[in-house]
Amino acid sequence: MLYRIQIIALLLAWPLALPALAYERISVPPVDQSFRYADLQDFRNQLLNSVTARDTESVIRMTTRDIYLSHGGHSGHDDLRQMLKAETYWADLERAIRLGGVFGETEEFRNKAPFYAPYITALENDSPLNPFEVYVVTGQHVRVRSGPGTNHAIIGRLSYEVVRSRQFDKTSMQNLSEQGDHAWLPVEMPQNGQDGWISNRYLYPLAGTRMRFIFDGQRWLIDMIVSGD
């Protein structure tokens, strides 16, 4: 299979591991495996409608009662309601849903395999690397510029691949989320290590928002939304 994934370890056991990127390019082409189940596609479309409408209670009804929300102990509907008070949280959910997803392993699930969004969570790992310095370029022929803005020269183009940031920590990731499409991130070009800048609209942090959808035997539900390490 194109993506051999060990999703549970990837989502719940940081730090993530990836090869060094000095002269190596790691391709992460977009994929959406939700076509396997019509009911999953219907569920995700309904979820996207609820998120774009900022309908808190509709989203709550689409989650498990004990939904896992952070590695810091947050869980359940009350905590989710608090998180949904932040516009940036809504925006992160919407982007994660729109980016498609992949199925995980079935061993611990009796029914249909769990579905993970976005597809970026399918990255395999082989050697330690701080997840906060890893971003995935989510577009084709994305311009890399010599400085943070469209007035700077184009020094390269990247398509659906991993880049390392020279500005990485939890605060930086949160600031990028808050600034949205107006933010620019300093990156290291994978093929030659040259410094450049990419618009945040074309980058997704590996430690960004990840979601898991499970089928409980009757319907799909979200049982996990996490962001960070």
Stockholm file with secondary structure:
# STOCKHOLM 1.0

chainA/1-229         MLYRIQIIALLLAWPLALPALAYERISVPPVDQSFRYADLQDFRNQLLNSVTARDTESVIRMTTRDIYLSHGGHSGHDDLRQMLKAETYWADLERAIRLGGVFGETEEFRNKAPFYAPYITALENDSPLNPFEVYVVTGQHVRVRSGPGTNHAIIGRLSYEVVRSRQFDKTSMQNLSEQGDHAWLPVEMPQNGQDGWISNRYLYPLAGTRMRFIFDGQRWLIDMIVSGD
#=GR chainA/1-229 SS CCCCCCHHHHHHSCSCBCCCCSSCCCBCCCCCCGGGCHHHHHHHHHHHHHHHTTCHHHHHHTEEEEEECCTTSCBHHHHHHHHTTSHHHHHHHHHHHHTCCEECCCTTCSSSCCEEESGGGGCCCCSBCCGGGEEEECSSSEEEESSSSTTSCEEEEECSBEEEESSCSHHHHHHHHHHGGGCEEEEECTTTCCEEEEEGGGEEETTSCEEEEEECSSSEEEEEEECCC
#=GC SS_cons         CCCCCCHHHHHHSCSCBCCCCSSCCCBCCCCCCGGGCHHHHHHHHHHHHHHHTTCHHHHHHTEEEEEECCTTSCBHHHHHHHHTTSHHHHHHHHHHHHTCCEECCCTTCSSSCCEEESGGGGCCCCSBCCGGGEEEECSSSEEEESSSSTTSCEEEEECSBEEEESSCSHHHHHHHHHHGGGCEEEEECTTTCCEEEEEGGGEEETTSCEEEEEECSSSEEEEEEECCC
//
